[in-house]
Protein backbone atom coordinates (compact mmCIF):
# COMPACT_ATOMS: atom_id res chain seq x y z
CA UNK A 1 0.00 0.00 0.00
CA UNK A 2 1.39 3.41 -0.91
CA UNK A 3 1.09 6.26 1.49
CA UNK A 4 -0.45 9.48 0.21
CA UNK A 5 1.21 12.77 1.06
CA UNK A 6 -1.13 15.72 1.27
CA UNK A 7 0.42 19.15 1.23
CA UNK A 8 -1.11 22.11 3.04
CA UNK A 9 -0.31 25.54 1.60
CA UNK A 10 -1.73 29.00 2.14
CA UNK A 11 -3.25 30.92 -0.78
CA UNK A 12 -0.60 31.62 -3.43
CA UNK A 13 0.91 35.11 -3.37
CA UNK A 14 3.47 37.24 -1.58
CA UNK A 15 3.19 37.60 2.19
CA UNK A 16 4.95 40.28 4.25
CA UNK A 17 6.24 39.25 7.66
CA UNK A 18 4.37 41.04 10.44
CA UNK A 19 7.20 41.81 12.88
CA UNK A 20 4.74 42.82 15.62
CA UNK A 21 3.18 39.34 15.67
CA UNK A 22 6.33 37.33 14.87
CA UNK A 23 9.45 36.25 16.72
CA UNK A 24 12.96 35.57 15.44
CA UNK A 25 14.65 33.84 18.32
CA UNK A 26 17.47 31.56 19.40
CA UNK A 27 18.46 29.28 22.27
CA UNK A 28 22.02 28.67 23.51
CA UNK A 29 23.34 26.66 26.42
CA UNK A 30 25.09 28.71 29.10
CA UNK A 31 27.55 27.16 31.55
CA UNK A 32 26.16 23.71 30.66
CA UNK A 33 23.46 24.31 33.29
CA UNK A 34 20.86 26.47 31.57
CA UNK A 35 19.46 27.62 28.28
CA UNK A 36 19.53 31.30 27.42
CA UNK A 37 16.79 32.47 25.08
CA UNK A 38 16.97 35.62 23.05
CA UNK A 39 15.46 37.25 20.03
CA UNK A 40 15.86 40.07 17.56
CA UNK A 41 13.38 42.93 17.73
CA UNK A 42 14.02 44.36 14.23
CA UNK A 43 13.53 42.17 11.18
CA UNK A 44 11.63 42.04 7.90
CA UNK A 45 10.89 39.42 5.35
CA UNK A 46 8.68 38.10 2.62
CA UNK A 47 7.27 34.70 1.83
CA UNK A 48 6.26 33.94 -1.73
CA UNK A 49 3.83 31.04 -1.85
CA UNK A 50 3.64 29.34 -5.21
CA UNK A 51 1.26 26.68 -6.43
CA UNK A 52 3.64 24.07 -4.98
CA UNK A 53 6.25 24.13 -2.21
CA UNK A 54 8.99 23.92 -4.86
CA UNK A 55 7.83 27.20 -6.41
CA UNK A 56 7.71 28.98 -3.05
CA UNK A 57 10.47 31.04 -1.43
CA UNK A 58 11.45 32.97 1.70
CA UNK A 59 13.72 35.99 2.25
CA UNK A 60 14.45 37.79 5.51
CA UNK A 61 16.77 40.42 6.96
CA UNK A 62 17.52 40.76 10.67
CA UNK A 63 19.20 43.78 12.28
CA UNK A 64 22.07 42.40 14.37
CA UNK A 65 22.02 45.33 16.82
CA UNK A 66 18.44 44.47 17.80
CA UNK A 67 19.50 41.31 19.66
CA UNK A 68 18.12 41.03 23.18
CA UNK A 69 18.30 38.45 25.93
CA UNK A 70 16.87 40.84 28.54
CA UNK A 71 20.33 41.32 30.05
CA UNK A 72 22.08 44.53 28.99
CA UNK A 73 25.62 43.32 29.73
CA UNK A 74 25.14 40.02 27.85
CA UNK A 75 23.45 41.82 24.95
CA UNK A 76 26.44 44.16 24.67
CA UNK A 77 28.78 41.16 24.53
CA UNK A 78 26.62 39.47 21.87
CA UNK A 79 26.81 42.62 19.71
CA UNK A 80 30.62 42.78 20.07
CA UNK A 81 33.27 41.29 17.74
CA UNK A 82 33.27 38.16 19.96
CA UNK A 83 29.83 37.28 18.57
CA UNK A 84 27.77 39.20 15.96
CA UNK A 85 30.17 42.12 15.41
CA UNK A 86 27.20 44.28 14.41
CA UNK A 87 29.32 47.33 13.52
CA UNK A 88 31.02 45.40 10.70
CA UNK A 89 28.08 43.06 9.96
CA UNK A 90 24.87 45.00 10.64
CA UNK A 91 22.48 42.40 9.22
CA UNK A 92 21.83 38.68 9.20
CA UNK A 93 20.25 37.36 6.01
CA UNK A 94 18.18 34.33 5.07
CA UNK A 95 17.32 33.36 1.49
CA UNK A 96 15.66 30.05 0.69
CA UNK A 97 17.16 27.76 -1.94
CA UNK A 98 14.46 25.06 -1.78
CA UNK A 99 11.26 24.10 -0.02
CA UNK A 100 10.04 20.53 -0.18
CA UNK A 101 7.00 18.86 1.33
CA UNK A 102 7.51 16.24 4.02
CA UNK A 103 3.90 15.46 4.93
CA UNK A 104 0.77 17.39 5.76
CA UNK A 105 1.83 20.83 6.91
CA UNK A 106 5.53 19.93 7.45
CA UNK A 107 8.27 21.00 5.04
CA UNK A 108 12.04 21.09 4.70
CA UNK A 109 13.24 24.65 4.10
CA UNK A 110 16.82 24.86 2.86
CA UNK A 111 18.19 28.38 3.05
CA UNK A 112 21.41 30.29 2.69
CA UNK A 113 21.94 31.88 6.10
CA UNK A 114 24.43 34.75 6.37
CA UNK A 115 25.89 35.70 9.75
CA UNK A 116 29.02 37.89 10.11
CA UNK A 117 29.33 37.92 6.31
CA UNK A 118 29.62 34.11 6.13
CA UNK A 119 26.94 32.24 4.19
CA UNK A 120 26.13 28.59 4.85
CA UNK A 121 23.28 26.33 3.79
CA UNK A 122 20.98 25.44 6.70
CA UNK A 123 17.99 23.08 6.70
CA UNK A 124 15.01 24.18 8.76
CA UNK A 125 12.04 22.10 9.83
CA UNK A 126 9.17 24.29 8.64
CA UNK A 127 5.54 23.96 9.69
CA UNK A 128 2.65 25.80 8.08
CA UNK A 129 0.31 26.59 11.00
CA UNK A 130 -2.66 27.70 8.94
CA UNK A 131 -4.19 30.75 7.34
CA UNK A 132 -7.36 32.73 7.60
CA UNK A 133 -8.85 36.19 7.82
CA UNK A 134 -6.85 38.93 9.48
CA UNK A 135 -8.12 41.76 11.64
CA UNK A 136 -8.82 44.11 8.74
CA UNK A 137 -11.29 43.82 5.90
CA UNK A 138 -10.12 41.53 3.07
CA UNK A 139 -6.89 40.70 4.95
CA UNK A 140 -5.45 37.18 4.84
CA UNK A 141 -2.78 36.02 7.27
CA UNK A 142 -0.71 32.85 7.43
CA UNK A 143 1.37 31.40 10.24
CA UNK A 144 4.63 29.47 10.09
CA UNK A 145 7.18 28.02 12.51
CA UNK A 146 10.72 27.10 11.52
CA UNK A 147 13.49 25.55 13.59
CA UNK A 148 17.11 24.63 12.85
CA UNK A 149 20.30 23.92 14.71
CA UNK A 150 23.57 25.56 13.69
CA UNK A 151 27.14 25.51 14.93
CA UNK A 152 28.07 29.14 15.61
CA UNK A 153 31.71 28.46 14.65
CA UNK A 154 30.58 27.81 11.05
CA UNK A 155 29.69 31.51 10.90
CA UNK A 156 32.92 32.85 12.41
CA UNK A 157 31.50 33.16 15.94
CA UNK A 158 34.48 31.60 17.66
CA UNK A 159 34.36 33.02 21.20
CA UNK A 160 35.91 30.23 23.28
CA UNK A 161 35.32 31.22 26.91
CA UNK A 162 35.83 28.15 29.12
CA UNK A 163 35.50 27.23 32.76
CA UNK A 164 38.17 25.57 34.92
CA UNK A 165 36.81 22.12 33.99
CA UNK A 166 37.02 22.90 30.25
CA UNK A 167 33.28 23.43 29.77
CA UNK A 168 32.26 26.18 27.37
CA UNK A 169 30.65 29.33 28.77
CA UNK A 170 28.41 29.40 25.67
CA UNK A 171 27.62 26.29 23.64
CA UNK A 172 28.66 25.99 20.03
CA UNK A 173 25.22 24.63 19.18
CA UNK A 174 22.59 27.32 18.68
CA UNK A 175 18.94 26.55 18.01
CA UNK A 176 17.15 29.03 15.75
CA UNK A 177 13.40 29.38 16.28
CA UNK A 178 11.19 31.49 14.02
CA UNK A 179 7.49 32.04 14.72
CA UNK A 180 6.07 34.02 11.84
CA UNK A 181 2.75 35.66 11.06
CA UNK A 182 2.61 37.07 7.55
CA UNK A 183 0.00 39.09 5.67
CA UNK A 184 -0.95 38.47 2.04
CA UNK A 185 -0.10 41.53 0.00
CA UNK A 186 -2.72 42.90 -2.43
PEPEWO-V323726 format. One record per residue. N is the residue number from 1. RES is the residue in one small letter. BURIAL is b if it has 9 or more other C-alpha atoms within 8 Angstrom, else e. Layout:
BEGIN
N:RES:BURIAL + N:RES:BURIAL
END
This chain:
BEGIN
1:x:e + 2:x:e + 3:x:e + 4:x:e + 5:x:e + 6:x:e + 7:x:e + 8:x:e + 9:x:b + 10:x:e + 11:x:e + 12:x:b + 13:x:b + 14:x:b + 15:x:b + 16:x:b + 17:x:b + 18:x:b + 19:x:b + 20:x:e + 21:x:e + 22:x:b + 23:x:b + 24:x:b + 25:x:b + 26:x:b + 27:x:b + 28:x:b + 29:x:b + 30:x:b + 31:x:b + 32:x:b + 33:x:e + 34:x:e + 35:x:e + 36:x:b + 37:x:b + 38:x:b + 39:x:b + 40:x:b + 41:x:b + 42:x:e + 43:x:b + 44:x:b + 45:x:b + 46:x:b + 47:x:b + 48:x:b + 49:x:b + 50:x:b + 51:x:e + 52:x:e + 53:x:b + 54:x:e + 55:x:b + 56:x:b + 57:x:b + 58:x:b + 59:x:b + 60:x:b + 61:x:b + 62:x:b + 63:x:b + 64:x:b + 65:x:e + 66:x:e + 67:x:b + 68:x:b + 69:x:b + 70:x:e + 71:x:e + 72:x:e + 73:x:e + 74:x:e + 75:x:b + 76:x:e + 77:x:b + 78:x:b + 79:x:b + 80:x:b + 81:x:e + 82:x:b + 83:x:b + 84:x:b + 85:x:b + 86:x:b + 87:x:e + 88:x:e + 89:x:b + 90:x:b + 91:x:b + 92:x:b + 93:x:b + 94:x:b + 95:x:b + 96:x:b + 97:x:b + 98:x:b + 99:x:b + 100:x:b + 101:x:b + 102:x:b + 103:x:b + 104:x:b + 105:x:b + 106:x:b + 107:x:b + 108:x:b + 109:x:b + 110:x:b + 111:x:b + 112:x:b + 113:x:b + 114:x:b + 115:x:b + 116:x:b + 117:x:e + 118:x:e + 119:x:b + 120:x:b + 121:x:e + 122:x:b + 123:x:b + 124:x:b + 125:x:b + 126:x:b + 127:x:b + 128:x:b + 129:x:b + 130:x:b + 131:x:b + 132:x:e + 133:x:b + 134:x:b + 135:x:e + 136:x:e + 137:x:e + 138:x:e + 139:x:b + 140:x:b + 141:x:b + 142:x:b + 143:x:b + 144:x:b + 145:x:b + 146:x:b + 147:x:b + 148:x:b + 149:x:b + 150:x:b + 151:x:b + 152:x:b + 153:x:e + 154:x:e + 155:x:b + 156:x:e + 157:x:b + 158:x:e + 159:x:e + 160:x:e + 161:x:e + 162:x:b + 163:x:e + 164:x:e + 165:x:e + 166:x:e + 167:x:b + 168:x:b + 169:x:b + 170:x:b + 171:x:b + 172:x:e + 173:x:b + 174:x:b + 175:x:b + 176:x:b + 177:x:b + 178:x:b + 179:x:b + 180:x:b + 181:x:b + 182:x:b + 183:x:b + 184:x:b + 185:x:e + 186:x:e
END
